[in-house]
Amino acid sequence: MISKEHYFDWAATAPQDESIIKEALQCSLEHWGNPSSIHEAGSDAKKFLEEARKRAGKALNVNPENIYFTSGGTESDHIPLLSVLTRPQKGNIILSAIEHPALREMAKMVENCGWKTIFVSPNKDGVVEPEAIEEKLNGDTAFVSVMAVNNETGVIQPIYKIADMLTDWAKNKRRPLFHVDCVQAGGKIPLNLNYRGIDAASFSAHKIGGPRGSGILYLSKEINSFLRGGGQEKGIRSGTENLFGATAISLCLEKYFISEQNQTAFERYKTQENWTNDFINGLKKIKGCSIIPHKRGYSDAQCEAYSPWIVQASFPGIPGQVMERALSSKGFYISTGSACSAGKHSRPILDTMQIAGEEKEAAVRFSFGFSTSQKSMQELLEAIKEVTEQFL
Protein backbone atom coordinates (compact mmCIF):
# COMPACT_ATOMS: atom_id res chain seq x y z
CA MET A 1 0.00 0.00 0.00
CA ILE A 2 1.22 3.51 -0.88
CA SER A 3 2.23 5.50 2.20
CA LYS A 4 0.17 8.63 2.88
CA GLU A 5 2.93 10.09 5.05
CA HIS A 6 5.05 11.14 2.07
CA TYR A 7 2.18 11.91 -0.30
CA PHE A 8 2.47 15.49 -1.56
CA ASP A 9 0.01 15.52 -4.47
CA TRP A 10 -3.15 16.47 -2.60
CA ALA A 11 -4.10 19.01 -5.28
CA ALA A 12 -4.61 16.05 -7.64
CA THR A 13 -6.65 14.03 -5.15
CA ALA A 14 -6.83 13.57 -1.40
CA PRO A 15 -6.63 10.20 0.34
CA GLN A 16 -10.20 9.32 1.24
CA ASP A 17 -11.39 9.92 4.79
CA GLU A 18 -12.17 6.36 5.80
CA SER A 19 -14.71 7.21 8.49
CA ILE A 20 -16.65 9.49 6.14
CA ILE A 21 -16.62 6.98 3.29
CA LYS A 22 -17.91 4.25 5.60
CA GLU A 23 -20.68 6.46 7.01
CA ALA A 24 -21.78 7.58 3.55
CA LEU A 25 -21.72 4.02 2.23
CA GLN A 26 -23.77 2.77 5.17
CA CYS A 27 -26.33 5.52 4.54
CA SER A 28 -26.53 4.53 0.88
CA LEU A 29 -26.95 0.84 1.74
CA GLU A 30 -29.70 1.48 4.26
CA HIS A 31 -31.60 4.05 2.18
CA TRP A 32 -31.36 2.42 -1.22
CA GLY A 33 -34.50 3.77 -2.88
CA ASN A 34 -34.59 6.24 -5.76
CA PRO A 35 -35.04 9.65 -4.11
CA SER A 36 -37.37 10.70 -6.92
CA SER A 37 -39.78 7.80 -6.34
CA ILE A 38 -42.95 8.66 -4.43
CA HIS A 39 -43.25 5.37 -2.53
CA GLU A 40 -41.85 4.84 0.94
CA ALA A 41 -38.44 3.59 -0.18
CA GLY A 42 -38.04 6.67 -2.36
CA SER A 43 -39.24 9.15 0.25
CA ASP A 44 -36.90 7.52 2.79
CA ALA A 45 -33.91 8.10 0.49
CA LYS A 46 -35.15 11.62 -0.31
CA LYS A 47 -35.17 12.47 3.39
CA PHE A 48 -31.49 11.62 3.76
CA LEU A 49 -30.60 13.39 0.51
CA GLU A 50 -32.16 16.57 1.88
CA GLU A 51 -30.34 16.09 5.17
CA ALA A 52 -27.09 16.02 3.21
CA ARG A 53 -28.13 19.23 1.44
CA LYS A 54 -28.86 20.92 4.77
CA ARG A 55 -25.53 19.77 6.16
CA ALA A 56 -23.66 21.11 3.13
CA GLY A 57 -25.55 24.40 3.24
CA LYS A 58 -24.76 24.86 6.92
CA ALA A 59 -21.06 24.12 6.37
CA LEU A 60 -20.88 26.58 3.45
CA ASN A 61 -23.05 29.09 5.37
CA VAL A 62 -25.57 29.34 2.53
CA ASN A 63 -29.21 28.44 2.06
CA PRO A 64 -29.50 24.68 1.38
CA GLU A 65 -31.89 25.54 -1.45
CA ASN A 66 -28.88 26.95 -3.31
CA ILE A 67 -26.97 23.63 -3.18
CA TYR A 68 -27.07 21.22 -6.15
CA PHE A 69 -25.37 17.83 -6.08
CA THR A 70 -23.34 16.91 -9.16
CA SER A 71 -20.83 14.32 -10.35
CA GLY A 72 -17.82 16.50 -9.51
CA GLY A 73 -15.97 19.73 -10.19
CA THR A 74 -16.03 19.35 -13.97
CA GLU A 75 -19.81 19.07 -14.19
CA SER A 76 -20.20 21.86 -11.65
CA ASP A 77 -18.09 24.05 -13.94
CA HIS A 78 -20.00 23.00 -17.07
CA ILE A 79 -23.56 23.67 -15.88
CA PRO A 80 -23.25 27.46 -15.41
CA LEU A 81 -21.02 27.85 -18.47
CA LEU A 82 -23.40 25.93 -20.75
CA SER A 83 -26.36 27.91 -19.47
CA VAL A 84 -25.34 30.68 -21.89
CA LEU A 85 -26.43 28.40 -24.74
CA THR A 86 -30.05 28.80 -23.63
CA ARG A 87 -29.92 32.51 -24.42
CA PRO A 88 -31.66 33.61 -27.64
CA GLN A 89 -28.77 35.87 -28.65
CA LYS A 90 -25.12 34.91 -28.83
CA GLY A 91 -22.45 36.95 -27.12
CA ASN A 92 -19.13 36.37 -25.38
CA ILE A 93 -17.77 34.72 -22.27
CA ILE A 94 -14.69 35.77 -20.31
CA LEU A 95 -12.37 33.24 -18.67
CA SER A 96 -9.11 33.77 -16.89
CA ALA A 97 -6.30 32.14 -18.83
CA ILE A 98 -5.42 30.05 -15.76
CA GLU A 99 -8.72 28.19 -15.53
CA HIS A 100 -8.90 24.42 -15.21
CA PRO A 101 -9.25 22.45 -18.50
CA ALA A 102 -12.86 21.73 -17.49
CA LEU A 103 -13.60 25.34 -18.41
CA ARG A 104 -10.92 26.05 -21.01
CA GLU A 105 -11.79 23.00 -23.11
CA MET A 106 -15.56 23.35 -22.78
CA ALA A 107 -15.24 26.99 -23.87
CA LYS A 108 -14.01 25.66 -27.22
CA MET A 109 -17.26 23.74 -27.64
CA VAL A 110 -19.27 26.84 -26.75
CA GLU A 111 -17.35 28.69 -29.45
CA ASN A 112 -18.50 26.06 -31.93
CA CYS A 113 -22.04 27.18 -31.09
CA GLY A 114 -21.28 30.74 -32.15
CA TRP A 115 -20.09 32.29 -28.92
CA LYS A 116 -16.79 34.15 -28.52
CA THR A 117 -14.35 33.29 -25.73
CA ILE A 118 -12.15 36.05 -24.33
CA PHE A 119 -9.20 34.97 -22.18
CA VAL A 120 -7.70 37.30 -19.59
CA SER A 121 -4.07 36.62 -18.68
CA PRO A 122 -2.75 37.01 -15.15
CA ASN A 123 0.08 39.37 -14.30
CA LYS A 124 3.59 38.01 -13.80
CA ASP A 125 2.67 37.09 -10.22
CA GLY A 126 -0.18 34.87 -11.40
CA VAL A 127 -2.93 37.24 -10.30
CA VAL A 128 -5.94 37.95 -12.53
CA GLU A 129 -6.59 41.63 -11.88
CA PRO A 130 -10.15 43.02 -11.88
CA GLU A 131 -9.05 45.86 -14.15
CA ALA A 132 -7.84 43.37 -16.76
CA ILE A 133 -11.27 41.76 -16.82
CA GLU A 134 -13.07 45.10 -16.90
CA GLU A 135 -11.15 46.07 -20.05
CA LYS A 136 -12.66 43.06 -21.84
CA LEU A 137 -16.27 43.52 -20.68
CA ASN A 138 -18.97 44.70 -23.03
CA GLY A 139 -22.74 44.54 -23.30
CA ASP A 140 -22.57 41.09 -24.91
CA THR A 141 -20.68 39.47 -22.01
CA ALA A 142 -22.89 36.79 -20.44
CA PHE A 143 -20.46 34.80 -18.29
CA VAL A 144 -17.23 35.43 -16.37
CA SER A 145 -15.22 32.74 -14.58
CA VAL A 146 -12.15 33.09 -12.35
CA MET A 147 -10.95 30.28 -10.08
CA ALA A 148 -10.51 31.04 -6.37
CA VAL A 149 -7.16 29.24 -6.03
CA ASN A 150 -4.97 28.23 -8.93
CA ASN A 151 -4.34 24.51 -8.92
CA GLU A 152 -0.67 24.81 -9.94
CA THR A 153 0.69 27.96 -8.32
CA GLY A 154 -1.57 28.24 -5.28
CA VAL A 155 -2.23 31.92 -6.03
CA ILE A 156 -5.43 33.11 -4.35
CA GLN A 157 -7.35 35.18 -6.87
CA PRO A 158 -9.14 38.44 -5.89
CA ILE A 159 -12.61 37.00 -6.44
CA TYR A 160 -14.35 39.46 -4.12
CA LYS A 161 -12.80 42.47 -5.85
CA ILE A 162 -13.80 40.98 -9.20
CA ALA A 163 -17.36 40.48 -7.92
CA ASP A 164 -17.45 44.12 -6.78
CA MET A 165 -16.14 45.31 -10.14
CA LEU A 166 -18.75 43.32 -12.07
CA THR A 167 -21.56 44.61 -9.85
CA ASP A 168 -20.44 48.22 -10.21
CA TRP A 169 -19.86 47.86 -13.96
CA ALA A 170 -23.32 46.41 -14.51
CA LYS A 171 -25.29 49.29 -13.02
CA ASN A 172 -28.17 50.07 -15.39
CA LYS A 173 -27.30 47.12 -17.64
CA ARG A 174 -27.45 43.34 -17.64
CA ARG A 175 -24.82 41.81 -15.38
CA PRO A 176 -22.87 38.74 -16.53
CA LEU A 177 -23.06 35.62 -14.38
CA PHE A 178 -19.92 35.35 -12.23
CA HIS A 179 -18.72 31.81 -11.60
CA VAL A 180 -15.89 30.79 -9.25
CA ASP A 181 -14.18 27.41 -9.43
CA CYS A 182 -13.61 26.60 -5.74
CA VAL A 183 -12.25 23.09 -6.21
CA GLN A 184 -8.84 24.03 -4.75
CA ALA A 185 -10.36 26.46 -2.26
CA GLY A 186 -13.13 24.55 -0.49
CA GLY A 187 -11.68 23.09 2.69
CA LYS A 188 -8.37 24.86 1.99
CA ILE A 189 -8.95 28.61 2.50
CA PRO A 190 -11.74 30.66 4.11
CA LEU A 191 -14.55 31.41 1.64
CA ASN A 192 -17.61 33.65 1.71
CA LEU A 193 -20.14 32.50 -0.86
CA ASN A 194 -22.67 35.06 0.38
CA TYR A 195 -20.51 37.87 -0.94
CA ARG A 196 -22.50 40.05 -3.33
CA GLY A 197 -21.85 39.26 -6.96
CA ILE A 198 -20.77 35.62 -6.60
CA ASP A 199 -23.43 33.77 -8.60
CA ALA A 200 -22.01 30.26 -8.90
CA ALA A 201 -19.29 28.16 -7.27
CA SER A 202 -18.01 24.63 -7.89
CA PHE A 203 -16.71 22.06 -5.40
CA SER A 204 -15.32 18.54 -5.67
CA ALA A 205 -15.46 15.85 -2.98
CA HIS A 206 -12.24 14.04 -3.83
CA LYS A 207 -10.09 17.08 -3.08
CA ILE A 208 -11.21 17.04 0.57
CA GLY A 209 -11.26 13.36 1.49
CA GLY A 210 -14.47 12.35 -0.28
CA PRO A 211 -15.08 9.93 -3.15
CA ARG A 212 -14.34 10.61 -6.80
CA GLY A 213 -17.42 11.42 -8.83
CA SER A 214 -19.19 13.68 -6.37
CA GLY A 215 -19.44 17.47 -6.36
CA ILE A 216 -21.53 20.48 -5.51
CA LEU A 217 -22.67 23.46 -7.52
CA TYR A 218 -23.70 26.52 -5.52
CA LEU A 219 -26.05 28.94 -7.28
CA SER A 220 -27.18 32.19 -5.68
CA LYS A 221 -30.26 31.96 -7.89
CA GLU A 222 -31.62 29.40 -10.34
CA ILE A 223 -30.33 29.45 -13.91
CA ASN A 224 -31.69 28.02 -17.13
CA SER A 225 -29.80 24.74 -17.48
CA PHE A 226 -28.80 23.66 -20.99
CA LEU A 227 -28.61 20.00 -19.93
CA ARG A 228 -32.05 18.43 -19.58
CA GLY A 229 -33.45 15.14 -18.36
CA GLY A 230 -35.68 13.87 -15.59
CA GLY A 231 -35.73 17.18 -13.75
CA GLN A 232 -33.87 16.17 -10.59
CA GLU A 233 -32.14 18.90 -8.56
CA LYS A 234 -34.88 21.34 -9.63
CA GLY A 235 -33.97 20.75 -13.27
CA ILE A 236 -30.46 22.15 -12.83
CA ARG A 237 -28.79 18.74 -12.80
CA SER A 238 -30.92 15.85 -14.03
CA GLY A 239 -30.01 12.25 -13.31
CA THR A 240 -30.79 9.85 -10.48
CA GLU A 241 -29.40 11.36 -7.30
CA ASN A 242 -26.24 9.85 -5.81
CA LEU A 243 -27.06 9.56 -2.10
CA PHE A 244 -23.65 8.08 -1.28
CA GLY A 245 -21.79 10.95 -2.96
CA ALA A 246 -24.09 13.65 -1.59
CA THR A 247 -23.74 12.33 1.95
CA ALA A 248 -19.97 12.01 1.64
CA ILE A 249 -19.31 15.52 0.30
CA SER A 250 -21.61 17.06 2.90
CA LEU A 251 -19.75 15.25 5.68
CA CYS A 252 -16.41 16.36 4.20
CA LEU A 253 -17.52 19.98 4.10
CA GLU A 254 -18.83 19.72 7.65
CA LYS A 255 -15.45 18.42 8.82
CA TYR A 256 -12.99 20.34 6.65
CA PHE A 257 -14.59 23.55 5.34
CA ILE A 258 -12.62 26.46 6.78
CA SER A 259 -14.62 29.08 8.62
CA GLU A 260 -14.48 30.85 11.95
CA GLN A 261 -17.36 28.60 13.03
CA ASN A 262 -15.24 25.50 12.30
CA GLN A 263 -12.38 26.28 14.66
CA THR A 264 -10.64 22.92 14.17
CA ALA A 265 -10.37 23.43 10.40
CA PHE A 266 -9.46 27.10 10.82
CA GLU A 267 -6.63 26.32 13.26
CA ARG A 268 -5.29 23.58 10.96
CA TYR A 269 -5.23 26.14 8.14
CA LYS A 270 -3.24 28.63 10.24
CA THR A 271 -0.81 25.90 11.28
CA GLN A 272 -0.30 24.92 7.63
CA GLU A 273 0.54 28.54 6.80
CA ASN A 274 3.45 28.42 9.25
CA TRP A 275 4.66 25.03 8.06
CA THR A 276 4.51 26.07 4.41
CA ASN A 277 6.43 29.28 5.09
CA ASP A 278 9.16 27.17 6.73
CA PHE A 279 9.10 24.79 3.74
CA ILE A 280 9.49 27.67 1.26
CA ASN A 281 12.36 29.12 3.29
CA GLY A 282 14.00 25.70 3.12
CA LEU A 283 13.53 25.53 -0.65
CA LYS A 284 15.09 28.97 -1.08
CA LYS A 285 18.31 27.65 0.50
CA ILE A 286 18.65 24.94 -2.16
CA LYS A 287 21.04 25.93 -4.92
CA GLY A 288 19.28 27.07 -8.09
CA CYS A 289 15.75 26.72 -6.74
CA SER A 290 13.19 29.37 -7.65
CA ILE A 291 9.70 29.71 -6.24
CA ILE A 292 6.85 30.39 -8.70
CA PRO A 293 5.53 33.10 -8.52
CA HIS A 294 8.90 34.67 -7.83
CA LYS A 295 7.74 37.12 -5.18
CA ARG A 296 6.30 34.35 -2.99
CA GLY A 297 8.14 33.86 0.25
CA TYR A 298 10.02 37.14 0.17
CA SER A 299 7.53 39.13 2.25
CA ASP A 300 5.51 38.06 5.27
CA ALA A 301 2.72 40.33 4.04
CA GLN A 302 2.47 38.24 0.88
CA CYS A 303 1.59 34.94 2.57
CA GLU A 304 -2.15 35.69 2.50
CA ALA A 305 -2.01 35.90 -1.30
CA TYR A 306 -1.21 32.18 -1.59
CA SER A 307 -2.84 28.96 -0.50
CA PRO A 308 -0.61 27.27 2.08
CA TRP A 309 -1.57 23.91 0.58
CA ILE A 310 0.17 24.40 -2.81
CA VAL A 311 3.76 25.40 -3.61
CA GLN A 312 5.29 25.53 -7.08
CA ALA A 313 9.06 25.53 -7.42
CA SER A 314 11.60 25.03 -10.18
CA PHE A 315 15.03 23.40 -10.16
CA PRO A 316 16.60 24.41 -13.50
CA GLY A 317 18.84 21.64 -14.78
CA ILE A 318 16.48 18.94 -13.51
CA PRO A 319 13.40 18.48 -15.75
CA GLY A 320 10.22 18.35 -13.73
CA GLN A 321 9.42 14.76 -14.68
CA VAL A 322 12.94 13.70 -13.66
CA MET A 323 12.48 15.32 -10.25
CA GLU A 324 9.08 13.64 -9.94
CA ARG A 325 10.50 10.20 -10.74
CA ALA A 326 13.59 10.68 -8.57
CA LEU A 327 11.49 11.61 -5.55
CA SER A 328 9.06 8.78 -6.27
CA SER A 329 11.95 6.31 -6.16
CA LYS A 330 12.62 7.58 -2.63
CA GLY A 331 8.96 7.18 -1.64
CA PHE A 332 7.92 10.83 -2.00
CA TYR A 333 5.03 11.64 -4.34
CA ILE A 334 4.72 15.02 -6.06
CA SER A 335 3.62 16.19 -9.53
CA THR A 336 4.64 18.48 -12.35
CA GLY A 337 1.23 20.18 -12.39
CA SER A 338 -2.44 19.43 -12.94
CA ALA A 339 -3.26 15.72 -13.08
CA CYS A 340 -5.73 16.56 -15.85
CA SER A 341 -2.85 17.81 -18.00
CA ALA A 342 -0.37 15.07 -17.11
CA GLY A 343 1.26 13.48 -20.13
CA LYS A 344 0.46 16.41 -22.42
CA HIS A 345 3.87 18.07 -21.83
CA SER A 346 2.25 21.51 -21.87
CA ARG A 347 2.20 24.10 -19.11
CA PRO A 348 -0.44 26.66 -20.12
CA ILE A 349 -0.56 28.23 -16.65
CA LEU A 350 3.17 28.95 -16.65
CA ASP A 351 2.99 30.13 -20.26
CA THR A 352 0.43 32.78 -19.34
CA MET A 353 2.72 33.93 -16.51
CA GLN A 354 5.59 34.18 -19.00
CA ILE A 355 7.63 31.51 -17.20
CA ALA A 356 9.80 30.06 -19.94
CA GLY A 357 12.78 27.93 -20.83
CA GLU A 358 14.49 25.73 -18.27
CA GLU A 359 12.57 27.26 -15.40
CA LYS A 360 9.27 26.15 -16.92
CA GLU A 361 10.53 22.68 -17.85
CA ALA A 362 11.89 22.16 -14.34
CA ALA A 363 8.78 23.31 -12.45
CA VAL A 364 7.12 20.91 -10.02
CA ARG A 365 4.19 21.18 -7.61
CA PHE A 366 4.13 20.23 -3.95
CA SER A 367 0.66 20.06 -2.44
CA PHE A 368 -0.31 19.26 1.11
CA GLY A 369 -3.36 18.09 3.00
CA PHE A 370 -5.02 17.42 6.32
CA SER A 371 -2.75 14.56 7.36
CA THR A 372 0.48 16.21 6.18
CA SER A 373 2.85 16.71 9.11
CA GLN A 374 5.62 19.21 9.67
CA LYS A 375 8.00 16.27 10.03
CA SER A 376 7.04 14.82 6.64
CA MET A 377 7.53 18.23 4.99
CA GLN A 378 11.03 18.47 6.45
CA GLU A 379 11.77 14.96 5.21
CA LEU A 380 10.61 16.04 1.76
CA LEU A 381 13.07 18.95 1.89
CA GLU A 382 15.91 16.57 2.69
CA ALA A 383 14.92 14.29 -0.20
CA ILE A 384 14.85 17.27 -2.60
CA LYS A 385 18.33 18.29 -1.44
CA GLU A 386 19.60 14.78 -2.15
CA VAL A 387 18.17 14.81 -5.66
CA THR A 388 19.57 18.25 -6.48
CA GLU A 389 23.01 17.25 -5.21
CA GLN A 390 22.82 14.15 -7.41
CA PHE A 391 21.86 15.96 -10.62
CA LEU A 392 23.35 19.44 -10.28
C-alpha positions in Angstrom: 0.0 0.0 0.0 1.2 3.5 -0.9 2.2 5.5 2.2 0.2 8.6 2.9 2.9 10.1 5.1 5.0 11.1 2.1 2.2 11.9 -0.3 2.5 15.5 -1.6 0.0 15.5 -4.5 -3.2 16.5 -2.6 -4.1 19.0 -5.3 -4.6 16.0 -7.6 -6.6 14.0 -5.2 -6.8 13.6 -1.4 -6.6 10.2 0.3 -10.2 9.3 1.2 -11.4 9.9 4.8 -12.2 6.4 5.8 -14.7 7.2 8.5 -16.7 9.5 6.1 -16.6 7.0 3.3 -17.9 4.3 5.6 -20.7 6.5 7.0 -21.8 7.6 3.5 -21.7 4.0 2.2 -23.8 2.8 5.2 -26.3 5.5 4.5 -26.5 4.5 0.9 -27.0 0.8 1.7 -29.7 1.5 4.3 -31.6 4.0 2.2 -31.4 2.4 -1.2 -34.5 3.8 -2.9 -34.6 6.2 -5.8 -35.0 9.6 -4.1 -37.4 10.7 -6.9 -39.8 7.8 -6.3 -42.9 8.7 -4.4 -43.2 5.4 -2.5 -41.9 4.8 0.9 -38.4 3.6 -0.2 -38.0 6.7 -2.4 -39.2 9.1 0.2 -36.9 7.5 2.8 -33.9 8.1 0.5 -35.2 11.6 -0.3 -35.2 12.5 3.4 -31.5 11.6 3.8 -30.6 13.4 0.5 -32.2 16.6 1.9 -30.3 16.1 5.2 -27.1 16.0 3.2 -28.1 19.2 1.4 -28.9 20.9 4.8 -25.5 19.8 6.2 -23.7 21.1 3.1 -25.6 24.4 3.2 -24.8 24.9 6.9 -21.1 24.1 6.4 -20.9 26.6 3.5 -23.0 29.1 5.4 -25.6 29.3 2.5 -29.2 28.4 2.1 -29.5 24.7 1.4 -31.9 25.5 -1.5 -28.9 26.9 -3.3 -27.0 23.6 -3.2 -27.1 21.2 -6.1 -25.4 17.8 -6.1 -23.3 16.9 -9.2 -20.8 14.3 -10.4 -17.8 16.5 -9.5 -16.0 19.7 -10.2 -16.0 19.4 -14.0 -19.8 19.1 -14.2 -20.2 21.9 -11.6 -18.1 24.0 -13.9 -20.0 23.0 -17.1 -23.6 23.7 -15.9 -23.3 27.5 -15.4 -21.0 27.8 -18.5 -23.4 25.9 -20.8 -26.4 27.9 -19.5 -25.3 30.7 -21.9 -26.4 28.4 -24.7 -30.1 28.8 -23.6 -29.9 32.5 -24.4 -31.7 33.6 -27.6 -28.8 35.9 -28.6 -25.1 34.9 -28.8 -22.4 37.0 -27.1 -19.1 36.4 -25.4 -17.8 34.7 -22.3 -14.7 35.8 -20.3 -12.4 33.2 -18.7 -9.1 33.8 -16.9 -6.3 32.1 -18.8 -5.4 30.1 -15.8 -8.7 28.2 -15.5 -8.9 24.4 -15.2 -9.2 22.4 -18.5 -12.9 21.7 -17.5 -13.6 25.3 -18.4 -10.9 26.0 -21.0 -11.8 23.0 -23.1 -15.6 23.4 -22.8 -15.2 27.0 -23.9 -14.0 25.7 -27.2 -17.3 23.7 -27.6 -19.3 26.8 -26.7 -17.4 28.7 -29.4 -18.5 26.1 -31.9 -22.0 27.2 -31.1 -21.3 30.7 -32.2 -20.1 32.3 -28.9 -16.8 34.1 -28.5 -14.3 33.3 -25.7 -12.1 36.1 -24.3 -9.2 35.0 -22.2 -7.7 37.3 -19.6 -4.1 36.6 -18.7 -2.7 37.0 -15.1 0.1 39.4 -14.3 3.6 38.0 -13.8 2.7 37.1 -10.2 -0.2 34.9 -11.4 -2.9 37.2 -10.3 -5.9 38.0 -12.5 -6.6 41.6 -11.9 -10.2 43.0 -11.9 -9.0 45.9 -14.2 -7.8 43.4 -16.8 -11.3 41.8 -16.8 -13.1 45.1 -16.9 -11.2 46.1 -20.0 -12.7 43.1 -21.8 -16.3 43.5 -20.7 -19.0 44.7 -23.0 -22.7 44.5 -23.3 -22.6 41.1 -24.9 -20.7 39.5 -22.0 -22.9 36.8 -20.4 -20.5 34.8 -18.3 -17.2 35.4 -16.4 -15.2 32.7 -14.6 -12.1 33.1 -12.3 -11.0 30.3 -10.1 -10.5 31.0 -6.4 -7.2 29.2 -6.0 -5.0 28.2 -8.9 -4.3 24.5 -8.9 -0.7 24.8 -9.9 0.7 28.0 -8.3 -1.6 28.2 -5.3 -2.2 31.9 -6.0 -5.4 33.1 -4.3 -7.3 35.2 -6.9 -9.1 38.4 -5.9 -12.6 37.0 -6.4 -14.3 39.5 -4.1 -12.8 42.5 -5.8 -13.8 41.0 -9.2 -17.4 40.5 -7.9 -17.5 44.1 -6.8 -16.1 45.3 -10.1 -18.8 43.3 -12.1 -21.6 44.6 -9.8 -20.4 48.2 -10.2 -19.9 47.9 -14.0 -23.3 46.4 -14.5 -25.3 49.3 -13.0 -28.2 50.1 -15.4 -27.3 47.1 -17.6 -27.5 43.3 -17.6 -24.8 41.8 -15.4 -22.9 38.7 -16.5 -23.1 35.6 -14.4 -19.9 35.4 -12.2 -18.7 31.8 -11.6 -15.9 30.8 -9.3 -14.2 27.4 -9.4 -13.6 26.6 -5.7 -12.2 23.1 -6.2 -8.8 24.0 -4.7 -10.4 26.5 -2.3 -13.1 24.5 -0.5 -11.7 23.1 2.7 -8.4 24.9 2.0 -8.9 28.6 2.5 -11.7 30.7 4.1 -14.5 31.4 1.6 -17.6 33.6 1.7 -20.1 32.5 -0.9 -22.7 35.1 0.4 -20.5 37.9 -0.9 -22.5 40.0 -3.3 -21.9 39.3 -7.0 -20.8 35.6 -6.6 -23.4 33.8 -8.6 -22.0 30.3 -8.9 -19.3 28.2 -7.3 -18.0 24.6 -7.9 -16.7 22.1 -5.4 -15.3 18.5 -5.7 -15.5 15.8 -3.0 -12.2 14.0 -3.8 -10.1 17.1 -3.1 -11.2 17.0 0.6 -11.3 13.4 1.5 -14.5 12.3 -0.3 -15.1 9.9 -3.2 -14.3 10.6 -6.8 -17.4 11.4 -8.8 -19.2 13.7 -6.4 -19.4 17.5 -6.4 -21.5 20.5 -5.5 -22.7 23.5 -7.5 -23.7 26.5 -5.5 -26.0 28.9 -7.3 -27.2 32.2 -5.7 -30.3 32.0 -7.9 -31.6 29.4 -10.3 -30.3 29.4 -13.9 -31.7 28.0 -17.1 -29.8 24.7 -17.5 -28.8 23.7 -21.0 -28.6 20.0 -19.9 -32.0 18.4 -19.6 -33.4 15.1 -18.4 -35.7 13.9 -15.6 -35.7 17.2 -13.7 -33.9 16.2 -10.6 -32.1 18.9 -8.6 -34.9 21.3 -9.6 -34.0 20.8 -13.3 -30.5 22.1 -12.8 -28.8 18.7 -12.8 -30.9 15.9 -14.0 -30.0 12.2 -13.3 -30.8 9.8 -10.5 -29.4 11.4 -7.3 -26.2 9.9 -5.8 -27.1 9.6 -2.1 -23.7 8.1 -1.3 -21.8 10.9 -3.0 -24.1 13.7 -1.6 -23.7 12.3 2.0 -20.0 12.0 1.6 -19.3 15.5 0.3 -21.6 17.1 2.9 -19.7 15.2 5.7 -16.4 16.4 4.2 -17.5 20.0 4.1 -18.8 19.7 7.6 -15.5 18.4 8.8 -13.0 20.3 6.7 -14.6 23.5 5.3 -12.6 26.5 6.8 -14.6 29.1 8.6 -14.5 30.8 12.0 -17.4 28.6 13.0 -15.2 25.5 12.3 -12.4 26.3 14.7 -10.6 22.9 14.2 -10.4 23.4 10.4 -9.5 27.1 10.8 -6.6 26.3 13.3 -5.3 23.6 11.0 -5.2 26.1 8.1 -3.2 28.6 10.2 -0.8 25.9 11.3 -0.3 24.9 7.6 0.5 28.5 6.8 3.4 28.4 9.2 4.7 25.0 8.1 4.5 26.1 4.4 6.4 29.3 5.1 9.2 27.2 6.7 9.1 24.8 3.7 9.5 27.7 1.3 12.4 29.1 3.3 14.0 25.7 3.1 13.5 25.5 -0.7 15.1 29.0 -1.1 18.3 27.6 0.5 18.6 24.9 -2.2 21.0 25.9 -4.9 19.3 27.1 -8.1 15.8 26.7 -6.7 13.2 29.4 -7.7 9.7 29.7 -6.2 6.9 30.4 -8.7 5.5 33.1 -8.5 8.9 34.7 -7.8 7.7 37.1 -5.2 6.3 34.4 -3.0 8.1 33.9 0.3 10.0 37.1 0.2 7.5 39.1 2.3 5.5 38.1 5.3 2.7 40.3 4.0 2.5 38.2 0.9 1.6 34.9 2.6 -2.2 35.7 2.5 -2.0 35.9 -1.3 -1.2 32.2 -1.6 -2.8 29.0 -0.5 -0.6 27.3 2.1 -1.6 23.9 0.6 0.2 24.4 -2.8 3.8 25.4 -3.6 5.3 25.5 -7.1 9.1 25.5 -7.4 11.6 25.0 -10.2 15.0 23.4 -10.2 16.6 24.4 -13.5 18.8 21.6 -14.8 16.5 18.9 -13.5 13.4 18.5 -15.7 10.2 18.4 -13.7 9.4 14.8 -14.7 12.9 13.7 -13.7 12.5 15.3 -10.3 9.1 13.6 -9.9 10.5 10.2 -10.7 13.6 10.7 -8.6 11.5 11.6 -5.5 9.1 8.8 -6.3 12.0 6.3 -6.2 12.6 7.6 -2.6 9.0 7.2 -1.6 7.9 10.8 -2.0 5.0 11.6 -4.3 4.7 15.0 -6.1 3.6 16.2 -9.5 4.6 18.5 -12.3 1.2 20.2 -12.4 -2.4 19.4 -12.9 -3.3 15.7 -13.1 -5.7 16.6 -15.8 -2.8 17.8 -18.0 -0.4 15.1 -17.1 1.3 13.5 -20.1 0.5 16.4 -22.4 3.9 18.1 -21.8 2.2 21.5 -21.9 2.2 24.1 -19.1 -0.4 26.7 -20.1 -0.6 28.2 -16.7 3.2 29.0 -16.7 3.0 30.1 -20.3 0.4 32.8 -19.3 2.7 33.9 -16.5 5.6 34.2 -19.0 7.6 31.5 -17.2 9.8 30.1 -19.9 12.8 27.9 -20.8 14.5 25.7 -18.3 12.6 27.3 -15.4 9.3 26.2 -16.9 10.5 22.7 -17.9 11.9 22.2 -14.3 8.8 23.3 -12.5 7.1 20.9 -10.0 4.2 21.2 -7.6 4.1 20.2 -4.0 0.7 20.1 -2.4 -0.3 19.3 1.1 -3.4 18.1 3.0 -5.0 17.4 6.3 -2.7 14.6 7.4 0.5 16.2 6.2 2.9 16.7 9.1 5.6 19.2 9.7 8.0 16.3 10.0 7.0 14.8 6.6 7.5 18.2 5.0 11.0 18.5 6.5 11.8 15.0 5.2 10.6 16.0 1.8 13.1 18.9 1.9 15.9 16.6 2.7 14.9 14.3 -0.2 14.9 17.3 -2.6 18.3 18.3 -1.4 19.6 14.8 -2.1 18.2 14.8 -5.7 19.6 18.2 -6.5 23.0 17.2 -5.2 22.8 14.2 -7.4 21.9 16.0 -10.6 23.3 19.4 -10.3 
